[in-house]
C-alpha cells in the first residue's frame, strides 16, 4: 500500500442556506453565513470536494481549503478572508 487510506467525502444536499457534507459517518452543515466563499459557487463546484488527508478538505475548482475542525466549529475559526466578488 502506498499510503494511508482516506475515507471519501461527499456533498449530500445543497440548499439556499448552505450544504450538507458527509465525511465518514458524520454529517456536517456548511452554512453560507459561516462559509461565504461557497455562496456564489455552482453545485458542480461545491460537489467537487477532495479529502487529501483525514482532517483536510479541498475544493479544487474554488481553491478552498478547510480543516474538518473548522467545519465542525466555525465560530472557533473567525473569517480571515472575504469572498472574491468579481
N, C-alpha and C positions, 0 to 999 in steps of 0.2 A: 504494500500500500504506500502511496506517495505522500500522504499527509493525513491530517485529521479529517474525519467525516463531519461536515457541517450540515445540519438539518436544513431542509428547504424552508422558504418563507414565501407567503403568497398574500395577495390582497383579495379579500373575500367580498367586499361590498364598498362601493363609492357612493356617497350622498352629497347633498349640497352643504353639509356641515363638516364633512371630513371623510375618512375612510377607515375600514377595519382591516387589520393586518393579522395574519395567523403565523406565529413563529413557534415551532414545536407544538406544544399543547396549549399555548397561551394566545388568547385573542386580545388585541390591543387596538384602541381607537386613537387615531391621529386627527384631532380637530384642527381645522384650518386656522382657528383663532390662536392655537399654540404653535402650529407649523405653517405659517403663511406662504412659504415657498411653493406649496402644493396647490394653492387656491386656483391659480390660472392654468395649471397643468392639465393635459388631456388624460383621459382614462388610460390610454396606451402608455403614456409616460409614467403614471402612478403605478400601474401594474407591472412595469419593468423594474423589479426590485431584485437585488442580489444580496447574498449574505456571505461576504468573503471570510468572516470569522464568526465565532459564536455570538459575539456582542456587537457586531458591526453590520449595519445595513447600508446599502448603496444603491442609488437610483442613477445609473449612468447617463441617461438622456437628459436629466436635470442637473447633474453634477452635485447631488446632495448626499452627504454622509451623515448618518446618525448612529449613535450608540443605542442599544436596546434600553439601557437605563434611562436615557433622556426621553425615550418614548413612554416608558412606564411612569416617569415622574417629571413631566415637562416643567413644572413650577420650580424644580431644583436646578434647572438649567436655563436661566434667562436668555432671551434672544440677544445675540451679539451681531446679528446680521439682519438686514431687511430684504424683503423680496425685490428682485430687479423688475422695474416697471417700464421696460421699453416696449 
